[in-house]
Amino acid sequence: MKDETARHAQPGPRRWRGVALAATALAVLGAGIATANAATAPDPRPLAAPQDPTRGAKGVAGLVNAADAFLGTLSDGQKSEVLLDLTEENATAWSNLPCAGTCRPGIELGTLTAEQLTAAETVLRVAAGTGQGTGFDQIRKIMAADDLLAADSGGSAGPGDGSAPSASGEPAPAPSGSGGPPAGGGGGAFSYGSGFYYLAFLGTPSVTGTWQLNFGGHHLAVHLTYEKGRVTGASPFFLGVEPISYTDSSGATVEAMAAQKNSVAALAASLTTKQMTAATMAESFGDVLVGPQKDGQFPATKEGVPVKTFSPGQKRLVLDAIKAWVSNSDDASARQLLKIYESELDRTVVGISGGTGYETQGDYLRIDGPSVWIEFVCQNGVVYRDQIHYHTVYRDHTRDYGGEFSF
């Protein structure tokens, strides 16, 4: 671990505190990375019943109550930023880039008060999975890593200073000898930091209608779609991180995407020589293939080794890998999706390109089934240039955006 990745951002007005702090577990504004990872699990203490924004309800009903409580903290102008129509244009307006609100809908977390942020955090806690290293726990770790980028990226980036996107989709590195990486946390063409994440409801949250929870920022795009009180889609889900490892304020090492990296590495390591030959694709990959603005653009032909040739233990490793991404949704919905993907395993393939250590530019793994689609790729670092970072995406051939649109 390099010293530069162990530095902590200083307190500031735009930072998300999504983890339990020593004094106030649900205070979420102004702490920065120094406190953003003081713990690795949500505060286990329940809110007092009269203050419980879920009103004691479970599942989607509890989420709707939490959403209503959040909306109740907002002004009419703020509500107009959060409550949007469920249209293809709004749903597909997402990116993995640090482009703030220019490429995604919703209200900017950095504009919210502490009370409003607490309510927003509750919405995400209820909507996402409860596992350590996945779900809400992973969301806050990704945002904390972005606070590190804000602190270590050298200020704002603007046109003409090396901030144009590279072929990988990330901001291009600054020219050699420029004195530092280009993108910054305070604005400009690219904006890093937990304040530059956005929450929107596409459609009105309810247990009867159809709506979508849309949340994202740099390296994160969450789309959870609901119809008549149930989850109909937990994708697209873009997940990436830089740095891949950092030190929190307690001195503990945090690897925000350990669940994904370890699961694909274990799956690749399990392949026999014959299986590896069948899995190896001719193409090289610098980024995910079906990323933002690539809706429905799945390859016509599946490439890789058929999972039906795997041993029971190897099939379990495939499911473990899928689970690492599907757990972005609430636990019950994740279990239902996993049952579908398990039933389709014998029609699923695993493809590999590059190495299988997942420590080098271009190391790539894909899981492609009748429904599930997962990609994991390593890229060279953008801010921490002596390291790699991860880009991944989880999609579903038929359930992206809850199946509301045709591509």
C-alpha positions as CSV (number, residue, x, y, z in Angstrom):
1,M,0.0,0.0,0.0
2,K,1.5,3.3,-1.1
3,D,1.5,6.2,1.4
4,E,-0.6,8.3,-1.0
5,T,-3.4,5.8,-0.9
6,A,-3.4,5.8,2.9
7,R,-4.0,9.5,3.2
8,H,-7.4,10.7,4.4
9,A,-9.5,13.5,3.0
10,Q,-10.1,16.3,5.5
11,P,-13.5,17.2,6.8
12,G,-15.5,19.2,4.3
13,P,-19.1,20.2,3.5
14,R,-19.7,17.8,0.7
15,R,-18.7,14.5,2.2
16,W,-20.9,11.5,2.8
17,R,-20.7,9.7,6.2
18,G,-22.4,6.5,5.4
19,V,-20.9,4.4,8.3
20,A,-21.3,4.4,12.0
21,L,-19.2,7.1,13.8
22,A,-18.2,6.9,17.4
23,A,-20.4,9.7,18.5
24,T,-23.4,9.8,16.1
25,A,-24.1,6.7,14.1
26,L,-26.4,8.4,11.6
27,A,-24.6,11.7,11.1
28,V,-23.8,11.8,7.4
29,L,-22.5,15.2,6.4
30,G,-19.1,16.8,6.7
31,A,-16.8,14.0,7.9
32,G,-14.8,13.0,4.9
33,I,-12.7,9.8,4.4
34,A,-11.1,10.1,7.8
35,T,-14.4,9.0,9.4
36,A,-16.2,7.6,6.5
37,N,-14.9,4.1,7.2
38,A,-14.5,4.1,10.9
39,A,-16.5,0.8,10.8
40,T,-17.2,-1.7,8.2
41,A,-20.8,-2.5,9.0
42,P,-24.0,-0.5,9.4
43,D,-24.9,0.7,12.9
44,P,-26.7,-2.3,14.5
45,R,-28.7,-0.2,16.8
46,P,-32.3,0.1,15.6
47,L,-33.9,3.5,15.4
48,A,-36.5,4.2,18.1
49,A,-39.9,3.1,16.8
50,P,-41.5,6.6,16.7
51,Q,-38.5,7.8,14.5
52,D,-38.3,4.7,12.3
53,P,-38.8,6.0,8.8
54,T,-39.9,2.5,7.6
55,R,-42.7,2.6,10.2
56,G,-41.8,-1.0,11.0
57,A,-42.7,-2.2,7.6
58,K,-40.5,-4.7,5.7
59,G,-39.5,-5.1,2.1
60,V,-40.7,-2.7,-0.5
61,A,-43.4,-1.3,1.9
62,G,-40.6,-0.2,4.3
63,L,-38.6,1.2,1.4
64,V,-41.6,3.3,0.3
65,N,-42.1,4.6,3.8
66,A,-38.4,5.5,4.0
67,A,-38.7,7.2,0.6
68,D,-41.7,9.2,1.7
69,A,-39.8,10.2,4.9
70,F,-36.9,11.4,2.8
71,L,-39.2,13.4,0.5
72,G,-40.8,14.9,3.5
73,T,-37.5,16.6,4.4
74,L,-37.2,18.3,1.0
75,S,-38.4,21.6,-0.4
76,D,-40.7,21.6,-3.4
77,G,-37.7,22.6,-5.6
78,Q,-35.7,19.7,-4.2
79,K,-38.6,17.3,-4.8
80,S,-38.6,18.3,-8.4
81,E,-35.0,17.1,-8.7
82,V,-35.8,13.8,-7.1
83,L,-39.2,12.8,-8.4
84,L,-38.9,12.3,-12.2
85,D,-40.9,10.4,-14.8
86,L,-40.0,6.7,-15.4
87,T,-38.9,7.1,-19.0
88,E,-36.2,5.4,-21.0
89,E,-34.4,8.7,-21.3
90,N,-34.2,9.2,-17.6
91,A,-33.5,5.6,-16.7
92,T,-30.6,5.2,-19.2
93,A,-29.0,8.6,-18.3
94,W,-26.1,7.1,-16.2
95,S,-22.4,7.0,-16.4
96,N,-19.3,5.6,-14.7
97,L,-17.5,8.9,-15.2
98,P,-16.9,11.5,-12.5
99,C,-19.1,13.9,-14.5
100,A,-21.3,15.0,-11.5
101,G,-24.9,15.8,-12.5
102,T,-24.2,16.4,-16.2
103,C,-24.6,12.7,-17.0
104,R,-27.1,11.4,-14.4
105,P,-30.4,12.4,-12.9
106,G,-31.3,13.2,-9.3
107,I,-30.5,15.5,-6.4
108,E,-26.8,16.0,-5.5
109,L,-26.0,14.6,-2.0
110,G,-23.6,17.5,-1.5
111,T,-26.5,20.0,-1.5
112,L,-28.4,18.2,1.3
113,T,-28.6,19.1,4.9
114,A,-27.5,16.6,7.6
115,E,-31.2,15.7,8.2
116,Q,-31.8,15.1,4.6
117,L,-28.7,13.0,4.2
118,T,-29.7,10.9,7.1
119,A,-33.0,10.2,5.4
120,A,-31.3,9.5,2.1
121,E,-29.0,7.1,3.7
122,T,-31.9,5.2,5.2
123,V,-33.5,4.8,1.8
124,L,-30.3,3.2,0.5
125,R,-29.9,1.0,3.6
126,V,-33.4,-0.4,3.1
127,A,-33.1,-0.8,-0.6
128,A,-29.7,-2.5,-0.8
129,G,-28.4,-5.8,0.6
130,T,-27.2,-6.1,4.2
131,G,-24.1,-8.2,3.6
132,Q,-20.7,-7.0,4.7
133,G,-18.7,-6.1,1.6
134,T,-21.8,-6.0,-0.6
135,G,-25.0,-4.0,-0.7
136,F,-25.1,-0.8,1.3
137,D,-21.8,-1.5,3.0
138,Q,-20.1,-1.6,-0.4
139,I,-21.9,1.5,-1.6
140,R,-20.4,3.6,1.2
141,K,-16.9,2.1,0.7
142,I,-17.0,3.0,-3.0
143,M,-18.0,6.6,-2.0
144,A,-15.3,6.7,0.6
145,A,-12.7,5.7,-2.1
146,D,-14.0,8.5,-4.2
147,D,-13.4,10.9,-1.3
148,L,-9.8,9.7,-1.5
149,L,-9.7,10.6,-5.2
150,A,-11.0,14.0,-4.4
151,A,-8.3,14.6,-1.8
152,D,-5.4,13.2,-3.9
153,S,-6.3,14.2,-7.4
154,G,-4.9,17.7,-7.2
155,G,-7.9,20.1,-7.5
156,S,-10.4,20.9,-10.2
157,A,-10.0,19.8,-13.8
158,G,-11.2,21.8,-16.7
159,P,-11.1,21.8,-20.4
160,G,-7.6,21.8,-21.9
161,D,-5.8,20.4,-18.8
162,G,-5.8,16.7,-19.7
163,S,-9.3,16.0,-18.4
164,A,-10.8,14.5,-21.6
165,P,-12.0,10.9,-21.3
166,S,-9.5,8.2,-22.3
167,A,-10.3,5.1,-24.4
168,S,-11.1,3.4,-21.1
169,G,-13.9,5.9,-20.4
170,E,-12.0,7.5,-17.5
171,P,-10.4,10.9,-17.5
172,A,-7.1,10.7,-19.3
173,P,-4.0,11.0,-17.3
174,A,-2.3,14.4,-17.2
175,P,0.7,14.8,-19.5
176,S,4.0,13.6,-18.2
177,G,5.6,16.2,-16.0
178,S,2.4,18.1,-15.4
179,G,2.7,17.7,-11.6
180,G,-0.3,15.6,-10.9
181,P,-3.4,13.9,-12.1
182,P,-6.0,16.0,-13.8
183,A,-9.4,15.5,-12.2
184,G,-10.5,17.2,-9.0
185,G,-13.0,17.1,-6.3
186,G,-14.2,20.7,-6.5
187,G,-15.8,20.9,-9.9
188,G,-14.6,21.5,-13.4
189,A,-15.0,18.9,-16.1
190,F,-14.7,16.0,-13.7
191,S,-15.7,15.9,-10.0
192,Y,-14.6,13.3,-7.5
193,G,-16.0,12.9,-4.0
194,S,-19.0,11.6,-2.1
195,G,-20.9,14.8,-2.5
196,F,-21.2,14.2,-6.2
197,Y,-23.6,11.3,-6.0
198,Y,-27.2,11.6,-7.0
199,L,-30.5,10.0,-5.8
200,A,-33.7,10.0,-7.9
201,F,-37.0,8.2,-7.9
202,L,-38.3,7.6,-11.4
203,G,-42.0,7.3,-10.9
204,T,-43.6,7.7,-7.5
205,P,-42.5,5.3,-4.8
206,S,-45.4,3.0,-4.0
207,V,-46.4,-0.7,-3.4
208,T,-48.9,-0.6,-6.2
209,G,-47.3,1.2,-9.1
210,T,-44.1,0.9,-11.1
211,W,-41.0,3.0,-10.2
212,Q,-37.3,2.9,-10.0
213,L,-34.7,3.9,-7.4
214,N,-31.8,5.4,-9.3
215,F,-28.5,6.2,-7.4
216,G,-25.0,6.8,-8.6
217,G,-21.9,8.8,-9.2
218,H,-18.3,8.0,-10.2
219,H,-17.8,4.2,-10.4
220,L,-21.4,3.5,-9.2
221,A,-24.8,3.2,-11.0
222,V,-27.6,1.5,-9.1
223,H,-31.0,0.8,-10.8
224,L,-33.6,-1.0,-8.7
225,T,-37.0,-1.3,-10.3
226,Y,-40.2,-2.1,-8.5
227,E,-43.7,-3.1,-9.7
228,K,-46.6,-3.8,-7.4
229,G,-44.5,-4.1,-4.3
230,R,-41.8,-6.4,-5.7
231,V,-38.4,-6.0,-7.3
232,T,-38.5,-6.7,-11.1
233,G,-34.9,-5.7,-11.9
234,A,-31.7,-5.0,-10.0
235,S,-29.7,-4.0,-13.1
236,P,-27.9,-2.3,-14.7
237,F,-25.5,-2.1,-11.8
238,F,-22.1,-0.6,-12.6
239,L,-19.5,-1.0,-9.9
240,G,-15.9,0.1,-10.0
241,V,-13.3,1.5,-7.6
242,E,-10.0,3.4,-7.4
243,P,-8.0,2.9,-5.3
244,I,-8.8,-0.8,-4.9
245,S,-7.3,-0.7,-1.4
246,Y,-7.0,2.0,1.2
247,T,-6.5,2.5,4.9
248,D,-9.3,3.9,7.0
249,S,-9.0,6.1,10.1
250,S,-8.6,3.1,12.4
251,G,-5.7,1.8,10.4
252,A,-7.6,-1.1,8.9
253,T,-7.2,-1.9,5.2
254,V,-10.4,-1.5,3.2
255,E,-10.9,-3.4,-0.1
256,A,-14.2,-2.1,-1.4
257,M,-14.6,-4.7,-4.1
258,A,-12.9,-7.7,-2.5
259,A,-16.1,-9.7,-2.9
260,Q,-16.1,-9.3,-6.7
261,K,-12.4,-9.7,-7.2
262,N,-12.0,-12.7,-5.0
263,S,-15.0,-14.5,-6.5
264,V,-13.9,-14.1,-10.1
265,A,-10.3,-15.1,-9.2
266,A,-11.5,-18.2,-7.4
267,L,-13.7,-19.1,-10.4
268,A,-10.9,-18.7,-12.9
269,A,-8.4,-20.6,-10.7
270,S,-10.8,-23.6,-10.6
271,L,-10.7,-24.1,-14.3
272,T,-8.9,-27.1,-15.7
273,T,-6.5,-26.7,-18.6
274,K,-9.1,-27.9,-21.0
275,Q,-11.8,-25.6,-19.5
276,M,-9.4,-22.6,-19.7
277,T,-8.7,-23.3,-23.3
278,A,-12.4,-23.3,-24.0
279,A,-13.0,-20.2,-21.9
280,T,-10.2,-18.1,-23.5
281,M,-11.6,-15.4,-25.9
282,A,-9.6,-14.0,-28.8
283,E,-10.5,-10.4,-28.0
284,S,-8.8,-8.1,-25.5
285,F,-10.8,-5.8,-23.3
286,G,-9.9,-2.4,-22.0
287,D,-13.3,-1.8,-20.4
288,V,-16.6,-3.5,-19.9
289,L,-18.4,-4.2,-23.2
290,V,-22.0,-3.5,-22.2
291,G,-21.5,-0.4,-20.1
292,P,-23.3,3.0,-20.0
293,Q,-25.2,3.8,-23.2
294,K,-24.8,0.2,-24.4
295,D,-28.2,-1.0,-23.3
296,G,-29.2,-4.2,-25.1
297,Q,-26.0,-4.4,-27.0
298,F,-25.1,-7.9,-25.9
299,P,-23.0,-10.1,-28.3
300,A,-25.1,-12.2,-30.6
301,T,-23.0,-15.3,-29.8
302,K,-22.0,-16.5,-26.4
303,E,-18.2,-17.0,-26.0
304,G,-16.6,-19.2,-23.4
305,V,-16.7,-22.5,-21.6
306,P,-20.2,-24.0,-20.9
307,V,-21.0,-24.1,-17.2
308,K,-22.8,-27.4,-17.9
309,T,-19.3,-29.0,-18.1
310,F,-18.4,-27.8,-14.6
311,S,-18.2,-29.9,-11.5
312,P,-20.8,-29.1,-8.7
313,G,-18.1,-27.2,-6.8
314,Q,-17.3,-25.1,-9.9
315,K,-20.9,-24.3,-10.4
316,R,-21.1,-23.1,-6.8
317,L,-18.2,-20.7,-7.6
318,V,-20.1,-19.3,-10.5
319,L,-23.1,-18.7,-8.3
320,D,-20.8,-17.1,-5.6
321,A,-19.5,-14.7,-8.3
322,I,-23.0,-13.8,-9.4
323,K,-24.1,-13.3,-5.9
324,A,-21.4,-10.7,-5.3
325,W,-23.2,-8.4,-7.8
326,V,-26.8,-9.4,-7.3
327,S,-26.5,-8.5,-3.6
328,N,-26.8,-4.9,-4.5
329,S,-30.5,-5.4,-4.1
330,D,-32.3,-6.3,-0.8
331,D,-31.6,-9.7,0.5
332,A,-34.9,-11.3,-0.4
333,S,-34.8,-10.0,-4.0
334,A,-31.2,-11.2,-4.4
335,R,-32.2,-14.7,-3.3
336,Q,-35.0,-14.8,-5.9
337,L,-32.7,-13.6,-8.7
338,L,-30.1,-16.1,-7.7
339,K,-32.7,-18.9,-8.0
340,I,-33.4,-17.8,-11.6
341,Y,-29.7,-17.7,-12.5
342,E,-29.0,-21.1,-10.8
343,S,-31.8,-22.6,-12.9
344,E,-30.1,-21.3,-16.0
345,L,-26.5,-22.4,-15.2
346,D,-26.4,-25.2,-17.8
347,R,-27.1,-22.6,-20.5
348,T,-24.5,-20.1,-19.1
349,V,-20.9,-19.7,-20.3
350,V,-17.8,-18.2,-18.7
351,G,-15.3,-16.3,-20.8
352,I,-11.8,-15.1,-20.0
353,S,-9.3,-12.7,-21.6
354,G,-5.9,-11.7,-20.4
355,G,-4.6,-13.1,-17.2
356,T,-6.4,-14.6,-14.3
357,G,-4.7,-12.9,-11.4
358,Y,-6.9,-9.8,-11.9
359,E,-4.0,-7.6,-11.1
360,T,-3.0,-6.5,-14.6
361,Q,-4.5,-4.2,-17.3
362,G,-6.8,-6.2,-19.4
363,D,-7.5,-9.1,-17.1
364,Y,-11.1,-9.9,-17.8
365,L,-13.9,-12.3,-16.9
366,R,-17.4,-12.6,-18.2
367,I,-20.4,-14.6,-17.1
368,D,-23.1,-14.8,-19.8
369,G,-26.4,-16.7,-19.3
370,P,-29.9,-16.6,-20.7
371,S,-30.5,-13.9,-18.2
372,V,-27.4,-12.9,-16.2
373,W,-24.5,-10.9,-17.7
374,I,-21.5,-9.9,-15.6
375,E,-18.2,-8.4,-16.7
376,F,-15.1,-7.7,-14.6
377,V,-12.0,-6.0,-16.0
378,C,-8.8,-4.5,-14.7
379,Q,-7.6,-1.1,-15.9
380,N,-4.5,0.9,-15.2
381,G,-5.0,3.5,-12.5
382,V,-6.1,7.1,-13.4
383,V,-5.2,9.0,-10.2
384,Y,-3.0,6.2,-8.7
385,R,-1.1,5.5,-11.8
386,D,1.2,2.8,-10.4
387,Q,-1.9,0.6,-9.6
388,I,-4.8,-1.0,-11.4
389,H,-8.4,-0.3,-10.7
390,Y,-11.7,-2.2,-11.4
391,H,-14.6,-1.7,-13.8
392,T,-17.5,-4.1,-13.6
393,V,-21.1,-4.3,-14.7
394,Y,-24.1,-6.6,-13.9
395,R,-26.9,-6.7,-16.4
396,D,-29.8,-9.0,-17.2
397,H,-30.7,-9.8,-20.8
398,T,-34.4,-9.3,-20.0
399,R,-34.7,-7.6,-16.6
400,D,-32.6,-4.5,-17.1
401,Y,-34.7,-1.5,-15.8
402,G,-37.3,-4.1,-14.8
403,G,-37.9,-5.0,-18.4
404,E,-39.7,-1.7,-18.9
405,F,-38.0,-0.8,-22.1
406,S,-37.0,-2.6,-25.4
407,F,-33.5,-2.2,-26.8
